[in-house]
Amino acid sequence: MRTFIFCLFSVVTIFIFSCKTKNKKMEVLPFDTMKVVIWDLMNVNEWNNTLIIKDSGLIKSKNNLKLFQQVFYIHHVSKEQFYYSYQFYEQHPDKLKALMDTVSTYGPRQRFMPTIKPK
């Protein structure tokens, strides 16, 4: 799990430094939105890793970018908004730690949530 989080942080950090926004007046995404988006990005990254093992012809970075864009689309968040917000959280280590702790506890709770049976 630690290596997975480290891999996600390295991918996100690369994106942050490669994609600088010109408009610094963006709003920081709320804590709960960031929690869910980061959780989904982690899941997408892990799912992509299992696909690469099964099909070595896939290019990981291209496939990751497509999947990340889909996550942003699902949550109605732009890539720039997410990276701006992530950069904000990186500049505030206490908030980043709280966010990552919440993400790590969010996952197991999601797995054990009961599903509603249709009538």
N, CA, C and O atoms as a GROMACS GRO file, in nm:
protein
  476
    1MET      N    1   0.083  -0.119   0.000
    1MET     CA    2   0.000   0.000   0.000
    1MET      C    3   0.087   0.125   0.000
    1MET      O    4   0.056   0.223  -0.067
    2ARG      N    5   0.197   0.121   0.075
    2ARG     CA    6   0.285   0.237   0.080
    2ARG      C    7   0.350   0.262  -0.056
    2ARG      O    8   0.364   0.377  -0.098
    3THR      N    9   0.388   0.155  -0.124
    3THR     CA   10   0.449   0.175  -0.256
    3THR      C   11   0.347   0.229  -0.354
    3THR      O   12   0.380   0.309  -0.442
    4PHE      N   13   0.224   0.187  -0.339
    4PHE     CA   14   0.118   0.238  -0.427
    4PHE      C   15   0.098   0.387  -0.405
    4PHE      O   16   0.088   0.463  -0.502
    5ILE      N   17   0.092   0.430  -0.279
    5ILE     CA   18   0.074   0.572  -0.249
    5ILE      C   19   0.195   0.650  -0.298
    5ILE      O   20   0.180   0.761  -0.350
    6PHE      N   21   0.315   0.595  -0.281
    6PHE     CA   22   0.435   0.662  -0.330
    6PHE      C   23   0.430   0.678  -0.482
    6PHE      O   24   0.465   0.784  -0.534
    7CYS      N   25   0.386   0.573  -0.553
    7CYS     CA   26   0.374   0.582  -0.699
    7CYS      C   27   0.273   0.688  -0.739
    7CYS      O   28   0.297   0.766  -0.832
    8LEU      N   29   0.161   0.693  -0.670
    8LEU     CA   30   0.060   0.793  -0.702
    8LEU      C   31   0.114   0.933  -0.679
    8LEU      O   32   0.093   1.022  -0.762
    9PHE      N   33   0.182   0.953  -0.567
    9PHE     CA   34   0.239   1.086  -0.539
    9PHE      C   35   0.340   1.126  -0.644
    9PHE      O   36   0.345   1.242  -0.685
   10SER      N   37   0.421   1.031  -0.689
   10SER     CA   38   0.521   1.066  -0.790
   10SER      C   39   0.454   1.103  -0.922
   10SER      O   40   0.499   1.196  -0.989
   11VAL      N   41   0.349   1.031  -0.961
   11VAL     CA   42   0.277   1.064  -1.084
   11VAL      C   43   0.211   1.201  -1.072
   11VAL      O   44   0.220   1.283  -1.164
   12VAL      N   45   0.146   1.226  -0.960
   12VAL     CA   46   0.078   1.355  -0.940
   12VAL      C   47   0.180   1.468  -0.936
   12VAL      O   48   0.155   1.575  -0.991
   13THR      N   49   0.293   1.446  -0.871
   13THR     CA   50   0.396   1.550  -0.863
   13THR      C   51   0.451   1.583  -1.001
   13THR      O   52   0.475   1.700  -1.032
   14ILE      N   53   0.471   1.482  -1.083
   14ILE     CA   54   0.518   1.507  -1.220
   14ILE      C   55   0.416   1.591  -1.296
   14ILE      O   56   0.454   1.685  -1.366
   15PHE      N   57   0.290   1.558  -1.282
   15PHE     CA   58   0.187   1.636  -1.350
   15PHE      C   59   0.183   1.779  -1.299
   15PHE      O   60   0.164   1.872  -1.378
   16ILE      N   61   0.200   1.798  -1.172
   16ILE     CA   62   0.194   1.933  -1.114
   16ILE      C   63   0.306   2.019  -1.170
   16ILE      O   64   0.283   2.134  -1.209
   17PHE      N   65   0.426   1.966  -1.176
   17PHE     CA   66   0.538   2.046  -1.223
   17PHE      C   67   0.538   2.063  -1.374
   17PHE      O   68   0.596   2.158  -1.426
   18SER      N   69   0.475   1.972  -1.446
   18SER     CA   70   0.473   1.985  -1.592
   18SER      C   71   0.357   2.071  -1.641
   18SER      O   72   0.364   2.126  -1.751
   19CYS      N   73   0.252   2.084  -1.564
   19CYS     CA   74   0.134   2.160  -1.605
   19CYS      C   75   0.112   2.277  -1.510
   19CYS      O   76   0.043   2.264  -1.409
   20LYS      N   77   0.170   2.389  -1.541
   20LYS     CA   78   0.150   2.509  -1.459
   20LYS      C   79   0.032   2.587  -1.514
   20LYS      O   80   0.017   2.601  -1.635
   21THR      N   81  -0.051   2.636  -1.426
   21THR     CA   82  -0.165   2.717  -1.469
   21THR      C   83  -0.127   2.863  -1.468
   21THR      O   84  -0.049   2.908  -1.384
   22LYS      N   85  -0.183   2.939  -1.563
   22LYS     CA   86  -0.157   3.082  -1.571
   22LYS      C   87  -0.248   3.159  -1.477
   22LYS      O   88  -0.210   3.263  -1.424
   23ASN      N   89  -0.367   3.108  -1.458
   23ASN     CA   90  -0.465   3.177  -1.374
   23ASN      C   91  -0.454   3.125  -1.231
   23ASN      O   92  -0.490   3.011  -1.202
   24LYS      N   93  -0.404   3.209  -1.142
   24LYS     CA   94  -0.386   3.168  -1.003
   24LYS      C   95  -0.508   3.198  -0.917
   24LYS      O   96  -0.503   3.180  -0.795
   25LYS      N   97  -0.618   3.244  -0.976
   25LYS     CA   98  -0.736   3.279  -0.898
   25LYS      C   99  -0.838   3.166  -0.896
   25LYS      O  100  -0.957   3.190  -0.875
   26MET      N  101  -0.792   3.044  -0.916
   26MET     CA  102  -0.883   2.930  -0.909
   26MET      C  103  -0.918   2.903  -0.765
   26MET      O  104  -0.844   2.936  -0.672
   27GLU      N  105  -1.032   2.842  -0.748
   27GLU     CA  106  -1.073   2.802  -0.613
   27GLU      C  107  -1.017   2.664  -0.583
   27GLU      O  108  -1.008   2.577  -0.670
   28VAL      N  109  -0.979   2.646  -0.459
   28VAL     CA  110  -0.930   2.516  -0.414
   28VAL      C  111  -1.051   2.425  -0.397
   28VAL      O  112  -1.153   2.464  -0.340
   29LEU      N  113  -1.038   2.302  -0.446
   29LEU     CA  114  -1.147   2.206  -0.432
   29LEU      C  115  -1.172   2.176  -0.285
   29LEU      O  116  -1.077   2.171  -0.206
   30PRO      N  117  -1.296   2.154  -0.248
   30PRO     CA  118  -1.327   2.120  -0.109
   30PRO      C  119  -1.259   1.988  -0.068
   30PRO      O  120  -1.228   1.904  -0.151
   31PHE      N  121  -1.239   1.975   0.060
   31PHE     CA  122  -1.170   1.860   0.118
   31PHE      C  123  -1.235   1.728   0.074
   31PHE      O  124  -1.166   1.636   0.033
   32ASP      N  125  -1.368   1.720   0.084
   32ASP     CA  126  -1.438   1.596   0.051
   32ASP      C  127  -1.428   1.562  -0.097
   32ASP      O  128  -1.417   1.445  -0.134
   33THR      N  129  -1.431   1.663  -0.182
   33THR     CA  130  -1.416   1.639  -0.326
   33THR      C  131  -1.276   1.587  -0.356
   33THR      O  132  -1.260   1.491  -0.432
   34MET      N  133  -1.176   1.648  -0.297
   34MET     CA  134  -1.038   1.603  -0.318
   34MET      C  135  -1.022   1.459  -0.269
   34MET      O  136  -0.953   1.379  -0.334
   35LYS      N  137  -1.083   1.427  -0.158
   35LYS     CA  138  -1.073   1.292  -0.102
   35LYS      C  139  -1.124   1.189  -0.202
   35LYS      O  140  -1.057   1.089  -0.228
   36VAL      N  141  -1.240   1.214  -0.258
   36VAL     CA  142  -1.301   1.117  -0.350
   36VAL      C  143  -1.223   1.111  -0.481
   36VAL      O  144  -1.202   1.002  -0.536
   37VAL      N  145  -1.180   1.225  -0.532
   37VAL     CA  146  -1.105   1.227  -0.658
   37VAL      C  147  -0.971   1.154  -0.641
   37VAL      O  148  -0.933   1.074  -0.727
   38ILE      N  149  -0.901   1.181  -0.533
   38ILE     CA  150  -0.773   1.113  -0.510
   38ILE      C  151  -0.794   0.963  -0.495
   38ILE      O  152  -0.716   0.884  -0.547
   39TRP      N  153  -0.899   0.923  -0.425
   39TRP     CA  154  -0.928   0.780  -0.409
   39TRP      C  155  -0.953   0.716  -0.545
   39TRP      O  156  -0.902   0.607  -0.573
   40ASP      N  157  -1.031   0.781  -0.629
   40ASP     CA  158  -1.058   0.726  -0.762
   40ASP      C  159  -0.932   0.724  -0.849
   40ASP      O  160  -0.913   0.629  -0.925
   41LEU      N  161  -0.848   0.825  -0.838
   41LEU     CA  162  -0.723   0.826  -0.914
   41LEU      C  163  -0.632   0.712  -0.870
   41LEU      O  164  -0.565   0.649  -0.952
   42MET      N  165  -0.629   0.685  -0.741
   42MET     CA  166  -0.549   0.574  -0.690
   42MET      C  167  -0.602   0.441  -0.744
   42MET      O  168  -0.525   0.354  -0.783
   43ASN      N  169  -0.734   0.426  -0.745
   43ASN     CA  170  -0.794   0.302  -0.797
   43ASN      C  171  -0.767   0.286  -0.945
   43ASN      O  172  -0.736   0.176  -0.992
   44VAL      N  173  -0.779   0.395  -1.020
   44VAL     CA  174  -0.754   0.390  -1.164
   44VAL      C  175  -0.608   0.353  -1.190
   44VAL      O  176  -0.580   0.273  -1.279
   45ASN      N  177  -0.518   0.410  -1.114
   45ASN     CA  178  -0.376   0.380  -1.131
   45ASN      C  179  -0.348   0.233  -1.103
   45ASN      O  180  -0.275   0.168  -1.177
   46GLU      N  181  -0.406   0.180  -0.997
   46GLU     CA  182  -0.386   0.039  -0.964
   46GLU      C  183  -0.449  -0.052  -1.070
   46GLU      O  184  -0.389  -0.153  -1.108
   47TRP      N  185  -0.567  -0.016  -1.117
   47TRP     CA  186  -0.633  -0.095  -1.221
   47TRP      C  187  -0.549  -0.095  -1.348
   47TRP      O  188  -0.536  -0.197  -1.415
   48ASN      N  189  -0.492   0.020  -1.381
   48ASN     CA  190  -0.407   0.030  -1.500
   48ASN      C  191  -0.282  -0.056  -1.484
   48ASN      O  192  -0.236  -0.116  -1.580
   49ASN      N  193  -0.227  -0.061  -1.364
   49ASN     CA  194  -0.110  -0.146  -1.340
   49ASN      C  195  -0.142  -0.293  -1.365
   49ASN      O  196  -0.060  -0.365  -1.420
   50THR      N  197  -0.261  -0.338  -1.326
   50THR     CA  198  -0.298  -0.478  -1.351
   50THR      C  199  -0.321  -0.502  -1.500
   50THR      O  200  -0.294  -0.612  -1.549
   51LEU      N  201  -0.371  -0.402  -1.572
   51LEU     CA  202  -0.388  -0.417  -1.716
   51LEU      C  203  -0.253  -0.430  -1.787
   51LEU      O  204  -0.239  -0.509  -1.880
   52ILE      N  205  -0.156  -0.353  -1.743
   52ILE     CA  206  -0.024  -0.356  -1.805
   52ILE      C  207   0.040  -0.493  -1.787
   52ILE      O  208   0.108  -0.543  -1.876
   53ILE      N  209   0.017  -0.555  -1.672
   53ILE     CA  210   0.072  -0.688  -1.648
   53ILE      C  211   0.009  -0.788  -1.745
   53ILE      O  212   0.078  -0.874  -1.798
   54LYS      N  213  -0.122  -0.776  -1.768
   54LYS     CA  214  -0.192  -0.869  -1.857
   54LYS      C  215  -0.160  -0.843  -2.004
   54LYS      O  216  -0.148  -0.938  -2.082
   55ASP      N  217  -0.148  -0.716  -2.043
   55ASP     CA  218  -0.126  -0.680  -2.183
   55ASP      C  219  -0.006  -0.586  -2.191
   55ASP      O  220  -0.018  -0.466  -2.168
   56SER      N  221   0.109  -0.642  -2.224
   56SER     CA  222   0.232  -0.562  -2.224
   56SER      C  223   0.236  -0.463  -2.340
   56SER      O  224   0.325  -0.378  -2.345
   57GLY      N  225   0.142  -0.471  -2.432
   57GLY     CA  226   0.139  -0.378  -2.546
   57GLY      C  227   0.082  -0.243  -2.510
   57GLY      O  228   0.100  -0.147  -2.585
   58LEU      N  229   0.016  -0.233  -2.396
   58LEU     CA  230  -0.040  -0.104  -2.355
   58LEU      C  231   0.070  -0.010  -2.307
   58LEU      O  232   0.167  -0.052  -2.244
   59ILE      N  233   0.054   0.114  -2.339
   59ILE     CA  234   0.147   0.216  -2.291
   59ILE      C  235   0.086   0.277  -2.166
   59ILE      O  236  -0.021   0.338  -2.171
   60LYS      N  237   0.154   0.258  -2.054
   60LYS     CA  238   0.097   0.295  -1.924
   60LYS      C  239   0.063   0.443  -1.915
   60LYS      O  240  -0.046   0.479  -1.870
   61SER      N  241   0.154   0.529  -1.956
   61SER     CA  242   0.131   0.673  -1.937
   61SER      C  243   0.013   0.723  -2.020
   61SER      O  244  -0.066   0.804  -1.971
   62LYS      N  245  -0.001   0.676  -2.144
   62LYS     CA  246  -0.114   0.718  -2.228
   62LYS      C  247  -0.246   0.668  -2.170
   62LYS      O  248  -0.345   0.741  -2.166
   63ASN      N  249  -0.246   0.544  -2.128
   63ASN     CA  250  -0.367   0.487  -2.071
   63ASN      C  251  -0.403   0.555  -1.940
   63ASN      O  252  -0.520   0.580  -1.913
   64ASN      N  253  -0.302   0.586  -1.858
   64ASN     CA  254  -0.326   0.657  -1.732
   64ASN      C  255  -0.389   0.793  -1.757
   64ASN      O  256  -0.482   0.832  -1.687
   65LEU      N  257  -0.338   0.865  -1.855
   65LEU     CA  258  -0.392   0.998  -1.885
   65LEU      C  259  -0.538   0.991  -1.925
   65LEU      O  260  -0.620   1.072  -1.882
   66LYS      N  261  -0.572   0.893  -2.008
   66LYS     CA  262  -0.712   0.876  -2.049
   66LYS      C  263  -0.801   0.847  -1.928
   66LYS      O  264  -0.909   0.905  -1.912
   67LEU      N  265  -0.754   0.757  -1.844
   67LEU     CA  266  -0.833   0.719  -1.727
   67LEU      C  267  -0.844   0.834  -1.628
   67LEU      O  268  -0.950   0.854  -1.568
   68PHE      N  269  -0.737   0.910  -1.610
   68PHE     CA  270  -0.742   1.026  -1.521
   68PHE      C  271  -0.842   1.128  -1.573
   68PHE      O  272  -0.916   1.187  -1.494
   69GLN      N  273  -0.844   1.150  -1.704
   69GLN     CA  274  -0.940   1.245  -1.762
   69GLN      C  275  -1.083   1.199  -1.736
   69GLN      O  276  -1.171   1.281  -1.711
   70GLN      N  277  -1.106   1.069  -1.743
   70GLN     CA  278  -1.240   1.018  -1.715
   70GLN      C  279  -1.279   1.041  -1.569
   70GLN      O  280  -1.394   1.073  -1.541
   71VAL      N  281  -1.185   1.024  -1.478
   71VAL     CA  282  -1.213   1.049  -1.336
   71VAL      C  283  -1.249   1.196  -1.316
   71VAL      O  284  -1.345   1.227  -1.246
   72PHE      N  285  -1.172   1.285  -1.378
   72PHE     CA  286  -1.202   1.428  -1.366
   72PHE      C  287  -1.340   1.459  -1.423
   72PHE      O  288  -1.414   1.540  -1.367
   73TYR      N  289  -1.374   1.396  -1.534
   73TYR     CA  290  -1.504   1.419  -1.597
   73TYR      C  291  -1.617   1.370  -1.506
   73TYR      O  292  -1.719   1.438  -1.491
   74ILE      N  293  -1.601   1.256  -1.447
   74ILE     CA  294  -1.704   1.198  -1.359
   74ILE      C  295  -1.732   1.289  -1.240
   74ILE      O  296  -1.846   1.305  -1.198
   75HIS      N  297  -1.626   1.350  -1.187
   75HIS     CA  298  -1.641   1.433  -1.068
   75HIS      C  299  -1.662   1.581  -1.101
   75HIS      O  300  -1.665   1.665  -1.011
   76HIS      N  301  -1.676   1.613  -1.229
   76HIS     CA  302  -1.698   1.751  -1.274
   76HIS      C  303  -1.588   1.844  -1.225
   76HIS      O  304  -1.613   1.953  -1.175
   77VAL      N  305  -1.465   1.798  -1.240
   77VAL     CA  306  -1.347   1.874  -1.198
   77VAL      C  307  -1.253   1.883  -1.319
   77VAL      O  308  -1.235   1.784  -1.390
   78SER      N  309  -1.196   1.998  -1.341
   78SER     CA  310  -1.098   2.009  -1.449
   78SER      C  311  -0.961   1.964  -1.398
   78SER      O  312  -0.934   1.966  -1.277
   79LYS      N  313  -0.877   1.926  -1.491
   79LYS     CA  314  -0.742   1.884  -1.455
   79LYS      C  315  -0.669   1.998  -1.385
   79LYS      O  316  -0.597   1.978  -1.287
   80GLU      N  317  -0.687   2.118  -1.437
   80GLU     CA  318  -0.620   2.236  -1.380
   80GLU      C  319  -0.668   2.262  -1.238
   80GLU      O  320  -0.588   2.295  -1.149
   81GLN      N  321  -0.799   2.248  -1.217
   81GLN     CA  322  -0.855   2.268  -1.082
   81GLN      C  323  -0.794   2.168  -0.984
   81GLN      O  324  -0.755   2.204  -0.873
   82PHE      N  325  -0.788   2.043  -1.026
   82PHE     CA  326  -0.735   1.940  -0.937
   82PHE      C  327  -0.589   1.967  -0.902
   82PHE      O  328  -0.552   1.964  -0.785
   83TYR      N  329  -0.508   1.994  -1.003
   83TYR     CA  330  -0.366   2.015  -0.978
   83TYR      C  331  -0.340   2.144  -0.899
   83TYR      O  332  -0.248   2.149  -0.818
   84TYR      N  333  -0.420   2.245  -0.923
   84TYR     CA  334  -0.408   2.368  -0.844
   84TYR      C  335  -0.441   2.338  -0.698
   84TYR      O  336  -0.372   2.383  -0.607
   85SER      N  337  -0.547   2.262  -0.677
   85SER     CA  338  -0.588   2.227  -0.541
   85SER      C  339  -0.484   2.138  -0.474
   85SER      O  340  -0.452   2.155  -0.357
   86TYR      N  341  -0.431   2.042  -0.550
   86TYR     CA  342  -0.330   1.953  -0.494
   86TYR      C  343  -0.205   2.031  -0.456
   86TYR      O  344  -0.143   2.005  -0.353
   87GLN      N  345  -0.170   2.127  -0.540
   87GLN     CA  346  -0.055   2.212  -0.508
   87GLN      C  347  -0.081   2.292  -0.380
   87GLN      O  348   0.009   2.310  -0.298
   88PHE      N  349  -0.203   2.341  -0.364
   88PHE     CA  350  -0.240   2.412  -0.241
   88PHE      C  351  -0.221   2.321  -0.120
   88PHE      O  352  -0.164   2.362  -0.018
   89TYR      N  353  -0.271   2.197  -0.130
   89TYR     CA  354  -0.259   2.105  -0.018
   89TYR      C  355  -0.112   2.069   0.009
   89TYR      O  356  -0.074   2.048   0.124
   90GLU      N  357  -0.031   2.061  -0.096
   90GLU     CA  358   0.112   2.035  -0.076
   90GLU      C  359   0.180   2.150  -0.001
   90GLU      O  360   0.272   2.127   0.076
   91GLN      N  361   0.134   2.271  -0.024
   91GLN     CA  362   0.192   2.387   0.043
   91GLN      C  363   0.144   2.399   0.188
   91GLN      O  364   0.201   2.476   0.266
   92HIS      N  365   0.042   2.324   0.223
   92HIS     CA  366  -0.010   2.322   0.360
   92HIS      C  367  -0.001   2.177   0.411
   92HIS      O  368  -0.100   2.103   0.405
   93PRO      N  369   0.116   2.138   0.462
   93PRO     CA  370   0.138   1.997   0.500
   93PRO      C  371   0.038   1.942   0.601
   93PRO      O  372   0.005   1.824   0.596
   94ASP      N  373  -0.011   2.026   0.692
   94ASP     CA  374  -0.108   1.976   0.789
   94ASP      C  375  -0.238   1.935   0.721
   94ASP      O  376  -0.298   1.834   0.758
   95LYS      N  377  -0.280   2.013   0.622
   95LYS     CA  378  -0.403   1.979   0.548
   95LYS      C  379  -0.380   1.858   0.458
   95LYS      O  380  -0.469   1.774   0.441
   96LEU      N  381  -0.260   1.849   0.398
   96LEU     CA  382  -0.229   1.735   0.312
   96LEU      C  383  -0.227   1.606   0.393
   96LEU      O  384  -0.278   1.504   0.348
   97LYS      N  385  -0.168   1.611   0.511
   97LYS     CA  386  -0.165   1.491   0.596
   97LYS      C  387  -0.306   1.449   0.634
   97LYS      O  388  -0.339   1.330   0.631
   98ALA      N  389  -0.389   1.545   0.671
   98ALA     CA  390  -0.528   1.513   0.705
   98ALA      C  391  -0.601   1.455   0.585
   98ALA      O  392  -0.679   1.361   0.599
   99LEU      N  393  -0.575   1.509   0.466
   99LEU     CA  394  -0.639   1.460   0.344
   99LEU      C  395  -0.596   1.316   0.316
   99LEU      O  396  -0.680   1.231   0.287
  100MET      N  397  -0.467   1.289   0.323
  100MET     CA  398  -0.418   1.154   0.293
  100MET      C  399  -0.463   1.053   0.399
  100MET      O  400  -0.491   0.938   0.366
  101ASP      N  401  -0.469   1.096   0.524
  101ASP     CA  402  -0.521   1.006   0.628
  101ASP      C  403  -0.668   0.974   0.602
  101ASP      O  404  -0.711   0.860   0.621
  102THR      N  405  -0.743   1.073   0.559
  102THR     CA  406  -0.884   1.052   0.529
  102THR      C  407  -0.901   0.960   0.408
  102THR      O  408  -0.989   0.875   0.407
  103VAL      N  409  -0.816   0.978   0.307
  103VAL     CA  410  -0.822   0.892   0.188
  103VAL      C  411  -0.791   0.748   0.227
  103VAL      O  412  -0.857   0.655   0.179
  104SER      N  413  -0.693   0.728   0.314
  104SER     CA  414  -0.656   0.591   0.352
  104SER      C  415  -0.765   0.523   0.435
  104SER      O  416  -0.775   0.400   0.432
  105THR      N  417  -0.846   0.599   0.508
  105THR     CA  418  -0.956   0.538   0.582
  105THR      C  419  -1.083   0.530   0.498
  105THR      O  420  -1.174   0.453   0.529
  106TYR      N  421  -1.090   0.611   0.393
  106TYR     CA  422  -1.209   0.614   0.307
  106TYR      C  423  -1.222   0.484   0.227
  106TYR      O  424  -1.332   0.434   0.208
  107GLY      N  425  -1.111   0.431   0.182
  107GLY     CA  426  -1.112   0.312   0.098
  107GLY      C  427  -1.174   0.190   0.164
  107GLY      O  428  -1.268   0.133   0.108
  108PRO      N  429  -1.124   0.149   0.280
  108PRO     CA  430  -1.184   0.032   0.344
  108PRO      C  431  -1.332   0.050   0.377
  108PRO      O  432  -1.408  -0.047   0.371
  109ARG      N  433  -1.372   0.170   0.410
  109ARG     CA  434  -1.515   0.193   0.438
  109ARG      C  435  -1.598   0.176   0.312
  109ARG      O  436  -1.711   0.128   0.318
  110GLN      N  437  -1.543   0.215   0.196
  110GLN     CA  438  -1.616   0.201   0.070
  110GLN      C  439  -1.638   0.054   0.037
  110GLN      O  440  -1.742   0.016  -0.017
  111ARG      N  441  -1.539  -0.029   0.068
  111ARG     CA  442  -1.551  -0.170   0.036
  111ARG      C  443  -1.659  -0.240   0.118
  111ARG      O  444  -1.722  -0.334   0.071
  112PHE      N  445  -1.680  -0.194   0.240
  112PHE     CA  446  -1.773  -0.261   0.329
  112PHE      C  447  -1.909  -0.194   0.337
  112PHE      O  448  -1.992  -0.231   0.420
  113MET      N  449  -1.933  -0.094   0.252
  113MET     CA  450  -2.065  -0.030   0.252
  113MET      C  451  -2.168  -0.125   0.192
  113MET      O  452  -2.143  -0.184   0.086
  114PRO      N  453  -2.281  -0.141   0.256
  114PRO     CA  454  -2.382  -0.231   0.200
  114PRO      C  455  -2.443  -0.171   0.074
  114PRO      O  456  -2.463  -0.050   0.063
  115THR      N  457  -2.472  -0.258  -0.019
  115THR     CA  458  -2.536  -0.211  -0.142
  115THR      C  459  -2.687  -0.221  -0.125
  115THR      O  460  -2.737  -0.310  -0.056
  116ILE      N  461  -2.757  -0.132  -0.186
  116ILE     CA  462  -2.903  -0.131  -0.177
  116ILE      C  463  -2.958  -0.226  -0.284
  116ILE      O  464  -2.926  -0.214  -0.402
  117LYS      N  465  -3.040  -0.318  -0.240
  117LYS     CA  466  -3.099  -0.413  -0.334
  117LYS      C  467  -3.219  -0.349  -0.401
  117LYS      O  468  -3.300  -0.284  -0.336
  118PRO      N  469  -3.232  -0.368  -0.534
  118PRO     CA  470  -3.349  -0.313  -0.602
  118PRO      C  471  -3.475  -0.386  -0.560
  118PRO      O  472  -3.472  -0.504  -0.525
  119LYS      N  473  -3.585  -0.315  -0.563
  119LYS     CA  474  -3.714  -0.374  -0.520
  119LYS      C  475  -3.773  -0.459  -0.629
  119LYS      O  476  -3.880  -0.517  -0.610
   0.00000   0.00000   0.00000
